[in-house]
Amino acid sequence: MALIDDLLGTLFVDIIGEGIAQAFRSAAVRRRQRRGQMKCSIRLEDGLQPGLTKTWRHGVVTLAPDRIRFDGADIAVVAVSLPPSDEGPRDRIERNADAPLFRITTSTAWLTWAIPVEQVDWALAQIGHLDDLEPKSAAETA
């Protein structure tokens, strides 16, 4: 009986602890969003972008219309699209595997941007490119 009590007690504490941790994470996300910021990962895919390389960089970005500021890099966003699906297993390890990937087009480079799934719509709306991923009607593509 003591074993069951210990197991139930541990399970109960783990569930409550995870709930509290999630509440703190959510509050931190909301605080950053009020400042126009979020945690994410970004890397250079092709071309030249001062401040970025082909290695994943993790940190806090500041978002503004047509702009992403990341650790000294000021990225002027031309377009956002879904990236090609040629990601290797190492890429999933080096970034948050649950974060969807997006391709950022600048005037000089293509970047890959990993955004936490719960913040995708917010992030794309902040830089003004939420509509980039909407399906186009036949009239718009003609």
N, C-alpha and C positions, 0 to 999 in steps of 0.2 A: 504494500500500500504506500509506503514511503517513497518508493521508486516512482509510482504514478504521480504522487503529489509533487515530487521534485520535477518530473517531466512537465506537468501542467504548469507549475510555477515558472519554470524556465520559458516555456512557450508563451505564457501570458506576459512576462517581462519583455521578451523579444518583440512581441506584437506592439506593446505599448511603446517600447523604446524606438521602434521603427516609425511609428506614428508621430512621435515627438520629433524625431530627426527629419522626417518629411515636412512637418510644419515649419521647422527652422529653415530648411532648404527653400521651401516655397516663399517664405518671408524674404529671404535674401534675394531670390529671383525678382520679386515684386519691387524691392528697394532699388536694385540695379536698373530695372526697366523704367522706373520713374526718372532715372538719370540718363535714359537713352542707352543703357549698356546691357551687355549679356556676356556670359562665358561661352566660348565656342572654340573650335579648332579651324585653322586655315593653313593652306600651303600653296605654293606656286605649282601650277600644272605645266605651263609652257609660256615662254616669253620672258620679259623682264619686269619685275615689280620691286622697286627699292624697299628693303626691309624684310623681304620674304625669300625663302628658298623652297626647294622641293621636299623639305622635311616638314612634317606636321608641327605647327606651333600652336600652343594652347594658351588661352588667356582671356582677358576681358576686352571686348571691342566696344567702341562708342559708335552708334549708328545715327545717321542724319540723312536727309534726302540725297540720293545718288552718291552716298559716301559711307565708307567704313574706315574708322581710324583704329589702328591696332599697333600698339607698342612702337610708336614712331613712324609707322607706315600709314600714309594717307592714300586710301584707295578710292579712286573715282570710278564708280560703278556705271557701266554702259548698259549691261543687260544681265539677267539671271536666268539660268536654264538648268535642266537636269543634266548631270554629267554623263559621259559615256560609262557603260557598266563594265569597264575593264579593271576594276579594283581588285587587288590581290589580297590574300589573307593577312599579310604584314600590315597593310593599310588599316584593316579593321582592328588590329591589336594596338596600333599607334594612336588611334583616336577612339572616341566613344562609339562603339559598334552600333548603338541604338540611335545615333544621330544621323538623320538623312543628309545626303550630300547634295550640294548645289554647285553649279559652275558659275563663277563670276567672270564676266567679260569686262576688261578694261581696255583702254586705247593701246596698251602695250603688252597685255598678258591675259592668260586664262588662269584663274585660281580655282581651287576646290575648297568649299566652305562646308564644314560639318556643324549643323545647328541642332541643339537639343529639340527633340520632336515636339515638345509642348510649347516651344517658342518660335516655331517656323513662321506661322502667319504674322505674329507680332513683328519679328525681325524683318521680313520682306516688306511689310507695310511701312516700317520705319525708314527704309531706304527708298521706298516708293516703287518697288518692283514686284508687288504681290500679283499684279495682273500678268506679268511675264509668263507665268506658269498656267494661266487659264487657257483652256482649249479655244482656238479661234474658229469663228463661223466660216462657212464657205465664202461668204461675201467679203470677209476680212482678208482671206488668203488669196483671193483672185486679183 
